[in-house]
C-alpha cells in the first residue's frame, strides 16, 4: 500500500513528466499523458497489467462518451464557416450595436461563434470585421483584438460542445445540460464584465502604437480586401438559417435536462434528444441543410475532411486525458488530496483555488488550453465528491485556470497577434491580457456559485 504522501509525490512527478515531454522533448501532449499514466500507475501501487488495462479502458470510455459529438461539432463549425453562416451571425450581432459600442457586438459574436467553432477559425472569420470597425471609427486595434479574444476564448472555455466543457460533465459525473446552462450564463456575464475591465485598462494608456503594432505587416489591408471581395461574390443564408446549427443542439440538450427536472422518470424522448450524440448529430445535419445551397453537395466531403484534421488531435489529447484520469482514480490519490484540503464545505475554497492553479500552471508551461483544462479536471475529479459544492463549479475552476495566461507558446496567441498586425508586446497586451481577465472573471463567478448556489 502506497502512503498518501508518496501518492502525492508520484502525482507531482507525473505532472512534471507531461510538461517535460511537451516542452523539452516536443512530443504530442497525448504521448506525454500516456507516459505519465504509466508512471502514475506503476509507482502509485498498480501492477503493470492493471496499469495498461486502466489506460486502455480510460481512453475507450472517454472516446465512447465524447468522440462522435466532438467530431460532429467540428464538422458543424466548418460547414458554418464555409457556407458563410458564421459571417451572417457576426455581421448581425455587430450591427446591432451603435458604432462606438460595436466592439462589444464583435466580442459577443466571438462568443456565439466559438460555441460550435474552434477559436482559430472564429478569430479568422471575425478579425476582418473588427479591422473594418476600427478603421471606420478611428479605434485602436488593441480594443478589437482584446475584446474579440475575450468573447471567443470564453465560449471555448465554458460552453459545450467545445471539447473541454463537453468532457467536463463526463469526467465529474453530472448532467451535460447543467454545464450548458451554467456555461452560457457565466460565459455571457464574463464577456460583458471582461470587456468592460479590458477597455478601462486600455483607456489608461498602456497601448503604444509605435511598439505594439507591426507597421511592416500588410495583413490588415489584405484581410479587409479579401472579406469585401468575398461578400460581394457570394450568396449567404439568412440570419435565422445561419443560427439553426447552433440552436438545435443547445435546445436538444436543454430539453433533456428539463425532462429530468420536471418528471420523476424522464420521458424517453427527452433522454433521447438530450443525449449529446443525438443533439450534435441533429445540429450537424442542420448545418448540412443550411450549407447545401451555398457550397454544394460536392464540397461536403471537403469541408468534413478539413474539419476532422483538427478534430483528430483534440480527440487524441482528450482520450489520453481520460486514460490519465482513470489511472489517477485507480490509485486512490483523491483521498490523499482531500485529507490535505479537509472535507465538506470547509474544503470548497482551497479546492477551487487548487483547481485553478493546476490549470494555470499547465497553461503557462505548455500553452494548450485543451491540455491544461483536461489535466486539471482529471486530477480534481478524484477530489470533487468530498468537496461541499456541485462539481460543475470545480469544473469551471479547472477550465478557467486552463484559459488563464496564453502567451508565446500558445498557437492562439500567434493567430491573434499576426492576424491583427501586432508585435509580440501587442499580443501580450491584447490576447494574453484579455484571456487572463476572462479567466479570473470565470473563476470568481464559479467561486461565488460554489459558495452560495446549491444545484
C-alpha beads as a LAMMPS data file, in Angstrom:
LAMMPS data file: protein, C-alpha beads

455 atoms
454 bonds

1 atom types
1 bond types

-500.0 500.0 xlo xhi
-500.0 500.0 ylo yhi
-500.0 500.0 zlo zhi

Masses

1 110.0

Atoms # bond

1 1 1 0.000 0.000 0.000
2 1 1 1.461 3.364 -1.074
3 1 1 1.337 6.102 1.561
4 1 1 -0.696 9.296 0.909
5 1 1 2.449 11.444 0.876
6 1 1 4.064 9.110 -1.642
7 1 1 0.969 9.190 -3.869
8 1 1 1.009 12.980 -3.959
9 1 1 4.747 12.950 -4.758
10 1 1 4.087 10.494 -7.602
11 1 1 1.317 12.757 -8.972
12 1 1 3.656 15.769 -8.913
13 1 1 6.277 13.713 -10.753
14 1 1 3.669 12.582 -13.319
15 1 1 2.718 16.205 -13.985
16 1 1 6.408 17.037 -14.423
17 1 1 6.727 14.179 -16.926
18 1 1 3.858 15.558 -19.017
19 1 1 5.428 19.026 -19.081
20 1 1 8.885 17.629 -19.864
21 1 1 7.541 15.586 -22.783
22 1 1 5.680 18.556 -24.258
23 1 1 8.137 21.393 -23.598
24 1 1 11.563 19.727 -23.804
25 1 1 11.049 16.663 -25.987
26 1 1 8.376 18.370 -28.161
27 1 1 6.192 15.261 -28.104
28 1 1 2.456 15.411 -28.700
29 1 1 0.600 16.013 -25.436
30 1 1 -1.244 12.690 -25.731
31 1 1 2.052 10.765 -25.684
32 1 1 3.213 12.656 -22.608
33 1 1 -0.069 11.883 -20.840
34 1 1 0.175 8.148 -21.565
35 1 1 3.796 8.010 -20.355
36 1 1 2.741 9.884 -17.208
37 1 1 -0.181 7.467 -16.779
38 1 1 2.223 4.508 -16.904
39 1 1 4.459 6.165 -14.319
40 1 1 1.494 7.089 -12.117
41 1 1 0.074 3.570 -12.201
42 1 1 3.302 1.663 -11.545
43 1 1 4.598 3.936 -8.784
44 1 1 1.108 4.545 -7.405
45 1 1 0.623 0.903 -6.418
46 1 1 -0.891 -0.709 -9.522
47 1 1 0.780 -3.656 -11.240
48 1 1 1.930 -3.396 -14.859
49 1 1 -1.005 -5.249 -16.405
50 1 1 -3.604 -3.336 -14.377
51 1 1 -1.962 -0.050 -15.348
52 1 1 -2.042 -0.901 -19.063
53 1 1 -5.641 -2.110 -18.868
54 1 1 -6.721 1.011 -16.975
55 1 1 -5.074 3.271 -19.572
56 1 1 -6.874 1.491 -22.412
57 1 1 -10.260 1.450 -20.691
58 1 1 -9.935 5.122 -19.703
59 1 1 -9.218 6.128 -23.285
60 1 1 -12.041 3.970 -24.595
61 1 1 -14.581 5.272 -22.105
62 1 1 -13.744 8.879 -22.937
63 1 1 -13.984 8.270 -26.680
64 1 1 -17.249 6.373 -26.247
65 1 1 -18.643 9.369 -24.431
66 1 1 -17.463 12.342 -26.482
67 1 1 -15.628 11.077 -29.574
68 1 1 -18.514 11.332 -32.042
69 1 1 -20.007 14.532 -30.544
70 1 1 -16.657 16.331 -30.843
71 1 1 -16.229 15.078 -34.411
72 1 1 -19.740 16.180 -35.366
73 1 1 -19.146 19.548 -33.699
74 1 1 -16.030 20.265 -35.758
75 1 1 -17.853 19.386 -38.985
76 1 1 -20.737 21.647 -37.937
77 1 1 -18.343 24.545 -37.336
78 1 1 -16.516 24.051 -40.621
79 1 1 -19.769 23.978 -42.593
80 1 1 -20.886 27.203 -40.908
81 1 1 -17.595 28.811 -41.894
82 1 1 -17.606 27.546 -45.484
83 1 1 -21.263 28.442 -46.144
84 1 1 -20.967 31.985 -44.821
85 1 1 -23.392 31.279 -41.939
86 1 1 -20.744 32.336 -39.414
87 1 1 -20.252 35.639 -41.264
88 1 1 -24.001 36.298 -41.209
89 1 1 -24.188 35.801 -37.426
90 1 1 -21.140 38.009 -36.920
91 1 1 -22.437 40.843 -39.103
92 1 1 -25.876 40.836 -37.461
93 1 1 -24.539 40.882 -33.887
94 1 1 -22.005 43.620 -34.621
95 1 1 -24.526 45.791 -36.468
96 1 1 -26.936 45.550 -33.502
97 1 1 -24.669 47.896 -31.523
98 1 1 -24.010 51.613 -32.090
99 1 1 -20.750 52.340 -33.900
100 1 1 -18.930 53.428 -30.740
101 1 1 -20.004 50.216 -28.977
102 1 1 -19.574 47.876 -31.935
103 1 1 -16.557 46.225 -30.336
104 1 1 -18.972 44.790 -27.735
105 1 1 -21.011 43.282 -30.551
106 1 1 -17.805 41.842 -32.018
107 1 1 -16.992 40.237 -28.687
108 1 1 -20.474 38.717 -28.377
109 1 1 -20.224 37.487 -31.965
110 1 1 -16.973 35.765 -30.978
111 1 1 -18.748 34.213 -28.009
112 1 1 -21.624 32.844 -30.110
113 1 1 -19.423 31.543 -32.925
114 1 1 -16.947 29.839 -30.583
115 1 1 -19.704 27.601 -29.229
116 1 1 -19.509 25.351 -32.313
117 1 1 -16.289 26.678 -33.918
118 1 1 -12.671 26.459 -32.724
119 1 1 -11.006 29.684 -31.554
120 1 1 -8.610 29.975 -34.506
121 1 1 -11.416 29.760 -37.083
122 1 1 -13.625 32.166 -35.135
123 1 1 -10.839 34.729 -34.941
124 1 1 -10.008 34.426 -38.648
125 1 1 -13.691 34.930 -39.536
126 1 1 -14.207 37.947 -37.295
127 1 1 -10.955 39.903 -37.356
128 1 1 -11.641 41.473 -40.802
129 1 1 -14.909 42.842 -39.387
130 1 1 -13.022 44.179 -36.399
131 1 1 -10.408 45.823 -38.599
132 1 1 -13.134 47.485 -40.657
133 1 1 -14.821 48.758 -37.479
134 1 1 -11.531 50.138 -36.175
135 1 1 -10.915 51.998 -39.440
136 1 1 -14.435 53.471 -39.569
137 1 1 -14.495 54.922 -36.055
138 1 1 -10.737 55.507 -35.630
139 1 1 -10.385 52.835 -32.919
140 1 1 -7.040 51.346 -31.886
141 1 1 -6.547 47.669 -32.755
142 1 1 -5.935 46.775 -29.119
143 1 1 -9.654 47.114 -28.361
144 1 1 -10.651 44.947 -31.324
145 1 1 -8.162 42.129 -30.716
146 1 1 -8.642 42.064 -26.945
147 1 1 -12.448 42.077 -26.928
148 1 1 -12.619 39.518 -29.727
149 1 1 -10.221 37.289 -27.786
150 1 1 -12.374 37.609 -24.660
151 1 1 -15.555 36.580 -26.471
152 1 1 -14.044 33.673 -28.388
153 1 1 -11.909 32.190 -25.591
154 1 1 -14.724 32.441 -23.028
155 1 1 -17.156 30.326 -25.049
156 1 1 -14.416 27.876 -25.968
157 1 1 -13.610 27.562 -22.273
158 1 1 -17.040 27.017 -20.689
159 1 1 -19.790 26.237 -23.233
160 1 1 -20.323 22.763 -24.772
161 1 1 -19.901 21.332 -27.376
162 1 1 -16.284 22.548 -27.378
163 1 1 -14.202 19.576 -26.167
164 1 1 -13.226 20.545 -22.606
165 1 1 -16.650 21.655 -21.284
166 1 1 -18.197 18.733 -23.170
167 1 1 -15.836 16.339 -21.388
168 1 1 -16.350 18.042 -18.004
169 1 1 -19.804 16.560 -17.476
170 1 1 -18.466 13.033 -18.008
171 1 1 -15.288 13.495 -16.000
172 1 1 -17.156 14.871 -12.973
173 1 1 -20.343 12.855 -13.496
174 1 1 -23.102 15.456 -13.809
175 1 1 -25.727 16.320 -16.421
176 1 1 -24.420 17.999 -19.565
177 1 1 -27.425 20.330 -19.545
178 1 1 -26.173 21.828 -16.275
179 1 1 -22.812 22.532 -17.912
180 1 1 -24.648 24.109 -20.846
181 1 1 -26.879 26.360 -18.698
182 1 1 -24.174 27.405 -16.241
183 1 1 -21.619 27.854 -19.029
184 1 1 -23.925 30.073 -21.082
185 1 1 -24.900 32.260 -18.109
186 1 1 -21.412 32.621 -16.655
187 1 1 -19.910 32.977 -20.122
188 1 1 -22.270 35.806 -21.094
189 1 1 -21.650 37.682 -17.844
190 1 1 -17.910 37.117 -18.220
191 1 1 -17.825 38.599 -21.712
192 1 1 -19.607 41.779 -20.623
193 1 1 -17.591 42.260 -17.417
194 1 1 -14.258 41.351 -19.012
195 1 1 -14.809 43.671 -21.978
196 1 1 -15.555 46.498 -19.549
197 1 1 -12.417 45.821 -17.472
198 1 1 -10.215 45.374 -20.542
199 1 1 -11.416 48.629 -22.110
200 1 1 -10.920 50.522 -18.826
201 1 1 -7.346 49.229 -18.545
202 1 1 -6.509 50.283 -22.100
203 1 1 -8.177 53.646 -21.610
204 1 1 -5.425 54.340 -19.081
205 1 1 -2.871 54.412 -21.891
206 1 1 -0.911 51.156 -21.722
207 1 1 -1.005 50.844 -25.535
208 1 1 1.987 52.101 -27.533
209 1 1 1.121 52.438 -31.207
210 1 1 4.786 52.537 -32.232
211 1 1 5.922 49.427 -30.348
212 1 1 2.770 47.324 -30.246
213 1 1 1.748 47.473 -33.921
214 1 1 3.724 45.726 -36.653
215 1 1 3.880 48.557 -39.184
216 1 1 5.617 46.407 -41.801
217 1 1 2.717 43.944 -41.946
218 1 1 0.203 44.132 -44.813
219 1 1 -2.105 41.520 -43.307
220 1 1 -4.657 44.080 -42.118
221 1 1 -5.271 45.539 -45.585
222 1 1 -5.262 42.097 -47.161
223 1 1 -7.894 40.781 -44.748
224 1 1 -10.232 43.703 -45.282
225 1 1 -9.895 43.431 -49.064
226 1 1 -10.429 39.671 -49.035
227 1 1 -13.556 39.975 -46.911
228 1 1 -15.000 42.696 -49.140
229 1 1 -14.374 40.603 -52.239
230 1 1 -15.881 37.530 -50.615
231 1 1 -19.023 39.358 -49.522
232 1 1 -19.509 40.794 -52.996
233 1 1 -19.203 37.457 -54.763
234 1 1 -21.278 35.002 -52.753
235 1 1 -24.795 34.491 -51.534
236 1 1 -25.253 33.793 -47.851
237 1 1 -28.017 32.251 -45.687
238 1 1 -30.489 34.306 -43.676
239 1 1 -29.742 35.074 -40.039
240 1 1 -32.364 32.569 -38.832
241 1 1 -30.977 29.784 -41.014
242 1 1 -27.408 30.656 -40.016
243 1 1 -28.294 30.245 -36.324
244 1 1 -30.050 26.912 -36.827
245 1 1 -26.980 24.635 -36.449
246 1 1 -26.037 26.379 -33.182
247 1 1 -29.535 26.436 -31.707
248 1 1 -30.534 22.826 -32.457
249 1 1 -28.002 21.055 -30.165
250 1 1 -28.470 23.633 -27.409
251 1 1 -32.257 23.140 -27.406
252 1 1 -31.922 19.348 -27.509
253 1 1 -29.521 19.216 -24.547
254 1 1 -31.654 21.622 -22.509
255 1 1 -34.780 19.634 -23.422
256 1 1 -33.187 16.540 -21.896
257 1 1 -32.225 18.410 -18.729
258 1 1 -35.710 19.903 -18.304
259 1 1 -37.257 16.474 -18.776
260 1 1 -35.152 15.074 -15.937
261 1 1 -36.046 18.041 -13.701
262 1 1 -39.798 18.018 -14.362
263 1 1 -40.511 14.266 -14.156
264 1 1 -39.559 11.584 -11.655
265 1 1 -38.705 9.447 -14.647
266 1 1 -37.911 11.483 -17.728
267 1 1 -39.792 10.535 -20.926
268 1 1 -37.726 8.514 -23.357
269 1 1 -37.910 11.279 -25.973
270 1 1 -36.295 13.732 -23.526
271 1 1 -33.419 11.391 -22.766
272 1 1 -33.018 10.573 -26.462
273 1 1 -32.921 14.161 -27.728
274 1 1 -30.867 15.295 -24.732
275 1 1 -28.139 12.765 -25.435
276 1 1 -25.095 14.726 -26.655
277 1 1 -24.538 12.349 -29.580
278 1 1 -28.081 12.839 -30.900
279 1 1 -28.015 16.590 -30.187
280 1 1 -24.772 17.091 -32.111
281 1 1 -25.891 14.786 -34.931
282 1 1 -29.070 16.833 -35.424
283 1 1 -27.105 20.086 -35.271
284 1 1 -24.650 18.811 -37.860
285 1 1 -27.450 17.678 -40.154
286 1 1 -28.891 21.165 -39.741
287 1 1 -25.524 22.608 -40.815
288 1 1 -25.551 20.403 -43.928
289 1 1 -29.076 21.589 -44.747
290 1 1 -28.147 25.249 -44.325
291 1 1 -24.915 24.855 -46.313
292 1 1 -26.307 22.939 -49.284
293 1 1 -27.370 25.947 -51.436
294 1 1 -24.117 27.812 -50.746
295 1 1 -21.288 25.274 -51.006
296 1 1 -22.964 22.465 -52.957
297 1 1 -23.189 18.761 -52.234
298 1 1 -19.880 18.061 -53.977
299 1 1 -17.984 20.147 -51.385
300 1 1 -19.487 18.484 -48.308
301 1 1 -16.751 15.874 -48.093
302 1 1 -14.037 18.502 -48.478
303 1 1 -15.449 20.525 -45.570
304 1 1 -15.772 17.456 -43.358
305 1 1 -12.224 16.350 -44.155
306 1 1 -10.832 19.792 -43.343
307 1 1 -12.693 19.853 -40.038
308 1 1 -11.508 16.419 -38.928
309 1 1 -7.836 17.357 -39.403
310 1 1 -8.023 19.490 -36.281
311 1 1 -10.531 17.231 -34.511
312 1 1 -8.133 14.267 -34.616
313 1 1 -5.526 15.981 -32.462
314 1 1 -8.130 17.204 -29.972
315 1 1 -9.686 13.742 -29.685
316 1 1 -6.304 12.098 -29.100
317 1 1 -5.460 14.545 -26.304
318 1 1 -8.939 14.226 -24.776
319 1 1 -8.775 10.428 -24.849
320 1 1 -5.320 10.444 -23.261
321 1 1 -6.764 12.712 -20.577
322 1 1 -9.375 10.019 -19.952
323 1 1 -6.563 7.469 -19.511
324 1 1 -4.738 9.699 -17.042
325 1 1 -7.975 10.277 -15.120
326 1 1 -8.689 6.543 -14.849
327 1 1 -5.192 5.772 -13.563
328 1 1 -5.388 8.592 -11.007
329 1 1 -8.734 7.279 -9.770
330 1 1 -7.422 3.700 -9.587
331 1 1 -4.525 4.712 -7.329
332 1 1 -6.911 6.316 -4.825
333 1 1 -4.976 9.559 -4.690
334 1 1 -8.194 11.560 -4.347
335 1 1 -8.417 10.580 -0.677
336 1 1 -4.879 11.831 -0.120
337 1 1 -5.621 15.230 -1.668
338 1 1 -8.900 15.511 0.245
339 1 1 -7.079 14.868 3.520
340 1 1 -4.893 17.886 2.788
341 1 1 -7.851 20.114 1.969
342 1 1 -10.056 18.956 4.882
343 1 1 -13.580 17.849 3.947
344 1 1 -17.099 19.203 3.483
345 1 1 -17.938 22.845 2.914
346 1 1 -14.674 23.980 4.549
347 1 1 -12.789 22.486 1.621
348 1 1 -14.576 24.479 -1.108
349 1 1 -12.271 27.494 -1.262
350 1 1 -8.937 25.600 -1.177
351 1 1 -10.269 23.032 -3.672
352 1 1 -11.376 25.772 -6.084
353 1 1 -8.036 27.573 -5.860
354 1 1 -6.154 24.293 -6.314
355 1 1 -8.199 23.523 -9.452
356 1 1 -7.476 26.976 -10.888
357 1 1 -3.780 26.787 -10.001
358 1 1 -3.237 23.399 -11.653
359 1 1 -4.915 24.615 -14.839
360 1 1 -2.878 27.840 -14.805
361 1 1 0.440 26.014 -14.305
362 1 1 -0.228 23.801 -17.313
363 1 1 -1.424 26.709 -19.475
364 1 1 1.607 28.869 -18.723
365 1 1 4.066 25.987 -19.075
366 1 1 2.908 24.320 -22.282
367 1 1 0.410 26.665 -23.947
368 1 1 -2.550 24.463 -24.831
369 1 1 -5.782 25.353 -23.053
370 1 1 -7.195 21.951 -24.007
371 1 1 -4.346 20.097 -22.292
372 1 1 -4.387 22.443 -19.287
373 1 1 -8.118 22.163 -18.651
374 1 1 -8.242 18.431 -19.294
375 1 1 -5.323 17.665 -16.966
376 1 1 -6.692 19.838 -14.193
377 1 1 -10.125 18.218 -14.449
378 1 1 -8.738 14.673 -14.417
379 1 1 -6.865 15.420 -11.190
380 1 1 -9.697 17.295 -9.459
381 1 1 -12.358 14.726 -10.398
382 1 1 -10.979 12.460 -7.678
383 1 1 -11.412 15.269 -5.130
384 1 1 -14.813 16.636 -6.174
385 1 1 -17.059 14.070 -4.385
386 1 1 -15.668 15.125 -0.994
387 1 1 -15.982 18.873 -1.599
388 1 1 -19.137 20.587 -0.367
389 1 1 -20.343 22.038 -3.678
390 1 1 -21.700 20.913 -7.023
391 1 1 -18.888 19.585 -9.256
392 1 1 -19.806 21.990 -12.078
393 1 1 -18.146 24.770 -10.068
394 1 1 -14.933 22.792 -9.679
395 1 1 -15.011 22.014 -13.411
396 1 1 -15.312 25.741 -14.154
397 1 1 -12.366 26.481 -11.851
398 1 1 -10.281 23.928 -13.767
399 1 1 -11.384 25.294 -17.133
400 1 1 -10.775 28.920 -16.145
401 1 1 -7.267 28.068 -14.958
402 1 1 -6.634 26.370 -18.291
403 1 1 -7.773 29.553 -20.046
404 1 1 -5.646 31.884 -17.934
405 1 1 -2.370 33.074 -19.463
406 1 1 -1.878 32.339 -23.142
407 1 1 1.445 33.651 -24.394
408 1 1 4.166 32.849 -26.939
409 1 1 3.907 29.041 -26.557
410 1 1 0.200 29.144 -27.451
411 1 1 -0.851 28.843 -31.101
412 1 1 -3.861 31.082 -30.458
413 1 1 -1.501 33.862 -29.376
414 1 1 0.199 33.867 -32.778
415 1 1 -3.085 33.670 -34.686
416 1 1 -4.436 36.710 -32.826
417 1 1 -1.156 38.647 -32.984
418 1 1 -0.332 38.039 -36.641
419 1 1 -3.883 38.369 -37.959
420 1 1 -4.222 41.697 -36.130
421 1 1 -0.916 43.054 -37.408
422 1 1 0.604 43.355 -33.925
423 1 1 4.040 42.795 -32.415
424 1 1 4.719 40.344 -29.588
425 1 1 4.211 43.072 -26.988
426 1 1 0.955 43.996 -28.717
427 1 1 -0.158 40.362 -28.489
428 1 1 0.666 40.250 -24.781
429 1 1 -1.374 43.421 -24.166
430 1 1 -4.382 42.074 -26.089
431 1 1 -4.628 38.278 -26.381
432 1 1 -2.796 37.481 -23.135
433 1 1 -4.401 40.235 -21.079
434 1 1 -7.880 39.583 -22.493
435 1 1 -7.802 35.833 -21.860
436 1 1 -6.430 36.369 -18.332
437 1 1 -9.182 38.858 -17.404
438 1 1 -11.785 36.433 -18.756
439 1 1 -10.211 33.590 -16.798
440 1 1 -10.268 35.489 -13.496
441 1 1 -13.883 36.541 -14.043
442 1 1 -15.000 32.958 -14.746
443 1 1 -13.165 31.748 -11.656
444 1 1 -14.653 34.405 -9.368
445 1 1 -18.176 33.686 -10.642
446 1 1 -17.588 29.944 -10.183
447 1 1 -16.254 30.520 -6.666
448 1 1 -19.347 32.569 -5.796
449 1 1 -21.532 29.820 -7.256
450 1 1 -19.727 27.155 -5.249
451 1 1 -20.236 29.077 -2.017
452 1 1 -23.775 30.392 -2.483
453 1 1 -25.645 28.455 -5.216
454 1 1 -26.509 24.810 -4.467
455 1 1 -27.505 22.957 -7.627

Bonds

1 1 1 2
2 1 2 3
3 1 3 4
4 1 4 5
5 1 5 6
6 1 6 7
7 1 7 8
8 1 8 9
9 1 9 10
10 1 10 11
11 1 11 12
12 1 12 13
13 1 13 14
14 1 14 15
15 1 15 16
16 1 16 17
17 1 17 18
18 1 18 19
19 1 19 20
20 1 20 21
21 1 21 22
22 1 22 23
23 1 23 24
24 1 24 25
25 1 25 26
26 1 26 27
27 1 27 28
28 1 28 29
29 1 29 30
30 1 30 31
31 1 31 32
32 1 32 33
33 1 33 34
34 1 34 35
35 1 35 36
36 1 36 37
37 1 37 38
38 1 38 39
39 1 39 40
40 1 40 41
41 1 41 42
42 1 42 43
43 1 43 44
44 1 44 45
45 1 45 46
46 1 46 47
47 1 47 48
48 1 48 49
49 1 49 50
50 1 50 51
51 1 51 52
52 1 52 53
53 1 53 54
54 1 54 55
55 1 55 56
56 1 56 57
57 1 57 58
58 1 58 59
59 1 59 60
60 1 60 61
61 1 61 62
62 1 62 63
63 1 63 64
64 1 64 65
65 1 65 66
66 1 66 67
67 1 67 68
68 1 68 69
69 1 69 70
70 1 70 71
71 1 71 72
72 1 72 73
73 1 73 74
74 1 74 75
75 1 75 76
76 1 76 77
77 1 77 78
78 1 78 79
79 1 79 80
80 1 80 81
81 1 81 82
82 1 82 83
83 1 83 84
84 1 84 85
85 1 85 86
86 1 86 87
87 1 87 88
88 1 88 89
89 1 89 90
90 1 90 91
91 1 91 92
92 1 92 93
93 1 93 94
94 1 94 95
95 1 95 96
96 1 96 97
97 1 97 98
98 1 98 99
99 1 99 100
100 1 100 101
101 1 101 102
102 1 102 103
103 1 103 104
104 1 104 105
105 1 105 106
106 1 106 107
107 1 107 108
108 1 108 109
109 1 109 110
110 1 110 111
111 1 111 112
112 1 112 113
113 1 113 114
114 1 114 115
115 1 115 116
116 1 116 117
117 1 117 118
118 1 118 119
119 1 119 120
120 1 120 121
121 1 121 122
122 1 122 123
123 1 123 124
124 1 124 125
125 1 125 126
126 1 126 127
127 1 127 128
128 1 128 129
129 1 129 130
130 1 130 131
131 1 131 132
132 1 132 133
133 1 133 134
134 1 134 135
135 1 135 136
136 1 136 137
137 1 137 138
138 1 138 139
139 1 139 140
140 1 140 141
141 1 141 142
142 1 142 143
143 1 143 144
144 1 144 145
145 1 145 146
146 1 146 147
147 1 147 148
148 1 148 149
149 1 149 150
150 1 150 151
151 1 151 152
152 1 152 153
153 1 153 154
154 1 154 155
155 1 155 156
156 1 156 157
157 1 157 158
158 1 158 159
159 1 159 160
160 1 160 161
161 1 161 162
162 1 162 163
163 1 163 164
164 1 164 165
165 1 165 166
166 1 166 167
167 1 167 168
168 1 168 169
169 1 169 170
170 1 170 171
171 1 171 172
172 1 172 173
173 1 173 174
174 1 174 175
175 1 175 176
176 1 176 177
177 1 177 178
178 1 178 179
179 1 179 180
180 1 180 181
181 1 181 182
182 1 182 183
183 1 183 184
184 1 184 185
185 1 185 186
186 1 186 187
187 1 187 188
188 1 188 189
189 1 189 190
190 1 190 191
191 1 191 192
192 1 192 193
193 1 193 194
194 1 194 195
195 1 195 196
196 1 196 197
197 1 197 198
198 1 198 199
199 1 199 200
200 1 200 201
201 1 201 202
202 1 202 203
203 1 203 204
204 1 204 205
205 1 205 206
206 1 206 207
207 1 207 208
208 1 208 209
209 1 209 210
210 1 210 211
211 1 211 212
212 1 212 213
213 1 213 214
214 1 214 215
215 1 215 216
216 1 216 217
217 1 217 218
218 1 218 219
219 1 219 220
220 1 220 221
221 1 221 222
222 1 222 223
223 1 223 224
224 1 224 225
225 1 225 226
226 1 226 227
227 1 227 228
228 1 228 229
229 1 229 230
230 1 230 231
231 1 231 232
232 1 232 233
233 1 233 234
234 1 234 235
235 1 235 236
236 1 236 237
237 1 237 238
238 1 238 239
239 1 239 240
240 1 240 241
241 1 241 242
242 1 242 243
243 1 243 244
244 1 244 245
245 1 245 246
246 1 246 247
247 1 247 248
248 1 248 249
249 1 249 250
250 1 250 251
251 1 251 252
252 1 252 253
253 1 253 254
254 1 254 255
255 1 255 256
256 1 256 257
257 1 257 258
258 1 258 259
259 1 259 260
260 1 260 261
261 1 261 262
262 1 262 263
263 1 263 264
264 1 264 265
265 1 265 266
266 1 266 267
267 1 267 268
268 1 268 269
269 1 269 270
270 1 270 271
271 1 271 272
272 1 272 273
273 1 273 274
274 1 274 275
275 1 275 276
276 1 276 277
277 1 277 278
278 1 278 279
279 1 279 280
280 1 280 281
281 1 281 282
282 1 282 283
283 1 283 284
284 1 284 285
285 1 285 286
286 1 286 287
287 1 287 288
288 1 288 289
289 1 289 290
290 1 290 291
291 1 291 292
292 1 292 293
293 1 293 294
294 1 294 295
295 1 295 296
296 1 296 297
297 1 297 298
298 1 298 299
299 1 299 300
300 1 300 301
301 1 301 302
302 1 302 303
303 1 303 304
304 1 304 305
305 1 305 306
306 1 306 307
307 1 307 308
308 1 308 309
309 1 309 310
310 1 310 311
311 1 311 312
312 1 312 313
313 1 313 314
314 1 314 315
315 1 315 316
316 1 316 317
317 1 317 318
318 1 318 319
319 1 319 320
320 1 320 321
321 1 321 322
322 1 322 323
323 1 323 324
324 1 324 325
325 1 325 326
326 1 326 327
327 1 327 328
328 1 328 329
329 1 329 330
330 1 330 331
331 1 331 332
332 1 332 333
333 1 333 334
334 1 334 335
335 1 335 336
336 1 336 337
337 1 337 338
338 1 338 339
339 1 339 340
340 1 340 341
341 1 341 342
342 1 342 343
343 1 343 344
344 1 344 345
345 1 345 346
346 1 346 347
347 1 347 348
348 1 348 349
349 1 349 350
350 1 350 351
351 1 351 352
352 1 352 353
353 1 353 354
354 1 354 355
355 1 355 356
356 1 356 357
357 1 357 358
358 1 358 359
359 1 359 360
360 1 360 361
361 1 361 362
362 1 362 363
363 1 363 364
364 1 364 365
365 1 365 366
366 1 366 367
367 1 367 368
368 1 368 369
369 1 369 370
370 1 370 371
371 1 371 372
372 1 372 373
373 1 373 374
374 1 374 375
375 1 375 376
376 1 376 377
377 1 377 378
378 1 378 379
379 1 379 380
380 1 380 381
381 1 381 382
382 1 382 383
383 1 383 384
384 1 384 385
385 1 385 386
386 1 386 387
387 1 387 388
388 1 388 389
389 1 389 390
390 1 390 391
391 1 391 392
392 1 392 393
393 1 393 394
394 1 394 395
395 1 395 396
396 1 396 397
397 1 397 398
398 1 398 399
399 1 399 400
400 1 400 401
401 1 401 402
402 1 402 403
403 1 403 404
404 1 404 405
405 1 405 406
406 1 406 407
407 1 407 408
408 1 408 409
409 1 409 410
410 1 410 411
411 1 411 412
412 1 412 413
413 1 413 414
414 1 414 415
415 1 415 416
416 1 416 417
417 1 417 418
418 1 418 419
419 1 419 420
420 1 420 421
421 1 421 422
422 1 422 423
423 1 423 424
424 1 424 425
425 1 425 426
426 1 426 427
427 1 427 428
428 1 428 429
429 1 429 430
430 1 430 431
431 1 431 432
432 1 432 433
433 1 433 434
434 1 434 435
435 1 435 436
436 1 436 437
437 1 437 438
438 1 438 439
439 1 439 440
440 1 440 441
441 1 441 442
442 1 442 443
443 1 443 444
444 1 444 445
445 1 445 446
446 1 446 447
447 1 447 448
448 1 448 449
449 1 449 450
450 1 450 451
451 1 451 452
452 1 452 453
453 1 453 454
454 1 454 455
